[in-house]
Amino acid sequence: MITRCFKITGRVQGVFFRDSTQSKATGLGLTGSATNLADGSVRVIARGNESEINELLNWLQVGPEMSVVERVDEVDIGDDLEFNDFTVG
C-alpha cells in the first residue's frame, strides 16, 4: 500500500469535485480524503495499490463534468497516515 497526495487547481470547488472523487476512489477500493483548500483548490489524499491510485490520478486530471481541471500536482505527504474509508472534508 502507498499513500499519495494531489493538489488539483482550476474550477474544482462548487462542481461536486470532492463527492465525485469520493465515488471514484471508493469504487477503486481506495481510502483517503478530498478537501477544499482556502486557495480554491482541492487536496486529495489516496491510499491503496499503486495501479488504482494511478487510475484515480488519470481521473483527477479530467474530473467531473462541470469541473475545469487546470493542473494536478503531486504533493509530498507522510506515508504513516491511516484511513478507514474515503471521506470528504
Phi and psi in degrees as GROMACS dihedral restraints (atoms count N, CA, C in turn):
[ dihedral_restraints ]
;  ai    aj    ak    al  type     phi  dphi    fc
    3     4     5     6     1  -128.9    20    10
    4     5     6     7     1   161.7    20    10
    6     7     8     9     1  -124.4    20    10
    7     8     9    10     1   130.1    20    10
    9    10    11    12     1  -131.3    20    10
   10    11    12    13     1   148.9    20    10
   12    13    14    15     1  -123.7    20    10
   13    14    15    16     1   134.5    20    10
   15    16    17    18     1  -126.0    20    10
   16    17    18    19     1   144.0    20    10
   18    19    20    21     1  -114.6    20    10
   19    20    21    22     1   120.8    20    10
   21    22    23    24     1  -109.1    20    10
   22    23    24    25     1   126.1    20    10
   24    25    26    27     1  -117.6    20    10
   25    26    27    28     1   158.0    20    10
   27    28    29    30     1   128.9    20    10
   28    29    30    31     1  -152.3    20    10
   30    31    32    33     1   -89.4    20    10
   31    32    33    34     1    87.9    20    10
   33    34    35    36     1  -126.3    20    10
   34    35    36    37     1     1.6    20    10
   36    37    38    39     1  -113.2    20    10
   37    38    39    40     1   140.9    20    10
   39    40    41    42     1    79.2    20    10
   40    41    42    43     1    16.2    20    10
   42    43    44    45     1  -130.2    20    10
   43    44    45    46     1    24.2    20    10
   45    46    47    48     1    63.9    20    10
   46    47    48    49     1    27.1    20    10
   48    49    50    51     1   -64.6    20    10
   49    50    51    52     1   -47.4    20    10
   51    52    53    54     1   -64.7    20    10
   52    53    54    55     1   -45.1    20    10
   54    55    56    57     1   -64.3    20    10
   55    56    57    58     1   -41.4    20    10
   57    58    59    60     1   -65.7    20    10
   58    59    60    61     1   -37.5    20    10
   60    61    62    63     1   -64.6    20    10
   61    62    63    64     1   -41.3    20    10
   63    64    65    66     1   -60.1    20    10
   64    65    66    67     1   -45.2    20    10
   66    67    68    69     1   -61.9    20    10
   67    68    69    70     1   -45.6    20    10
   69    70    71    72     1   -63.9    20    10
   70    71    72    73     1   -47.5    20    10
   72    73    74    75     1   -63.6    20    10
   73    74    75    76     1   -42.9    20    10
   75    76    77    78     1   -62.3    20    10
   76    77    78    79     1   -41.9    20    10
   78    79    80    81     1   -62.4    20    10
   79    80    81    82     1   -28.3    20    10
   81    82    83    84     1   -87.8    20    10
   82    83    84    85     1    -2.2    20    10
   84    85    86    87     1    79.8    20    10
   85    86    87    88     1    22.2    20    10
   87    88    89    90     1   -94.6    20    10
   88    89    90    91     1   155.9    20    10
   90    91    92    93     1  -115.7    20    10
   91    92    93    94     1   165.3    20    10
   93    94    95    96     1   145.6    20    10
   94    95    96    97     1  -145.4    20    10
   96    97    98    99     1  -158.5    20    10
   97    98    99   100     1   159.8    20    10
   99   100   101   102     1  -132.4    20    10
  100   101   102   103     1   125.1    20    10
  102   103   104   105     1  -135.0    20    10
  103   104   105   106     1   134.7    20    10
  105   106   107   108     1   -70.8    20    10
  106   107   108   109     1   139.5    20    10
  108   109   110   111     1  -108.8    20    10
  109   110   111   112     1   157.0    20    10
  111   112   113   114     1   -61.2    20    10
  112   113   114   115     1   -25.2    20    10
  114   115   116   117     1   -84.1    20    10
  115   116   117   118     1     6.1    20    10
  117   118   119   120     1    93.4    20    10
  118   119   120   121     1    -1.0    20    10
  120   121   122   123     1   -94.4    20    10
  121   122   123   124     1   176.5    20    10
  123   124   125   126     1  -124.8    20    10
  124   125   126   127     1   135.7    20    10
  126   127   128   129     1  -103.8    20    10
  127   128   129   130     1   129.8    20    10
  129   130   131   132     1  -120.7    20    10
  130   131   132   133     1   125.2    20    10
  132   133   134   135     1  -111.7    20    10
  133   134   135   136     1   127.5    20    10
  135   136   137   138     1  -129.2    20    10
  136   137   138   139     1   135.9    20    10
  138   139   140   141     1  -126.7    20    10
  139   140   141   142     1   131.6    20    10
  141   142   143   144     1   163.3    20    10
  142   143   144   145     1  -157.4    20    10
  144   145   146   147     1   -75.5    20    10
  145   146   147   148     1   147.2    20    10
  147   148   149   150     1   -59.1    20    10
  148   149   150   151     1   -39.9    20    10
  150   151   152   153     1   -63.7    20    10
  151   152   153   154     1   -40.0    20    10
  153   154   155   156     1   -70.9    20    10
  154   155   156   157     1   -36.7    20    10
  156   157   158   159     1   -65.6    20    10
  157   158   159   160     1   -39.3    20    10
  159   160   161   162     1   -64.6    20    10
  160   161   162   163     1   -35.8    20    10
  162   163   164   165     1   -65.9    20    10
  163   164   165   166     1   -40.4    20    10
  165   166   167   168     1   -63.2    20    10
  166   167   168   169     1   -42.5    20    10
  168   169   170   171     1   -57.9    20    10
  169   170   171   172     1   -44.8    20    10
  171   172   173   174     1   -58.7    20    10
  172   173   174   175     1   -40.1    20    10
  174   175   176   177     1   -68.8    20    10
  175   176   177   178     1   -40.6    20    10
  177   178   179   180     1   -60.3    20    10
  178   179   180   181     1   -30.1    20    10
  180   181   182   183     1   -69.6    20    10
  181   182   183   184     1   -13.9    20    10
  183   184   185   186     1  -113.4    20    10
  184   185   186   187     1   -48.0    20    10
  186   187   188   189     1    73.9    20    10
  187   188   189   190     1  -174.2    20    10
  189   190   191   192     1   -71.9    20    10
  190   191   192   193     1   169.6    20    10
  192   193   194   195     1   -52.9    20    10
  193   194   195   196     1   -43.6    20    10
  195   196   197   198     1   -84.7    20    10
  196   197   198   199     1    -5.9    20    10
  198   199   200   201     1   -84.1    20    10
  199   200   201   202     1   160.1    20    10
  201   202   203   204     1  -130.6    20    10
  202   203   204   205     1    99.2    20    10
  204   205   206   207     1   -83.7    20    10
  205   206   207   208     1   121.6    20    10
  207   208   209   210     1   -94.5    20    10
  208   209   210   211     1   -33.3    20    10
  210   211   212   213     1  -160.7    20    10
  211   212   213   214     1   144.4    20    10
  213   214   215   216     1  -128.2    20    10
  214   215   216   217     1   116.4    20    10
  216   217   218   219     1  -111.2    20    10
  217   218   219   220     1   139.2    20    10
  219   220   221   222     1   -85.4    20    10
  220   221   222   223     1   132.5    20    10
  222   223   224   225     1  -115.5    20    10
  223   224   225   226     1   136.0    20    10
  225   226   227   228     1   -65.0    20    10
  226   227   228   229     1   141.7    20    10
  228   229   230   231     1  -152.9    20    10
  229   230   231   232     1   149.9    20    10
  231   232   233   234     1   -62.7    20    10
  232   233   234   235     1   142.9    20    10
  234   235   236   237     1   -87.2    20    10
  235   236   237   238     1     7.1    20    10
  237   238   239   240     1   -95.0    20    10
  238   239   240   241     1     9.4    20    10
  240   241   242   243     1   -75.3    20    10
  241   242   243   244     1   144.9    20    10
  243   244   245   246     1  -121.1    20    10
  244   245   246   247     1   134.9    20    10
  246   247   248   249     1  -131.2    20    10
  247   248   249   250     1   142.8    20    10
  249   250   251   252     1   -96.9    20    10
  250   251   252   253     1   -22.8    20    10
  252   253   254   255     1  -156.0    20    10
  253   254   255   256     1  -166.1    20    10
  255   256   257   258     1  -110.8    20    10
  256   257   258   259     1   119.8    20    10
  258   259   260   261     1  -112.8    20    10
  259   260   261   262     1   158.7    20    10
  261   262   263   264     1  -112.5    20    10
  262   263   264   265     1   129.4    20    10
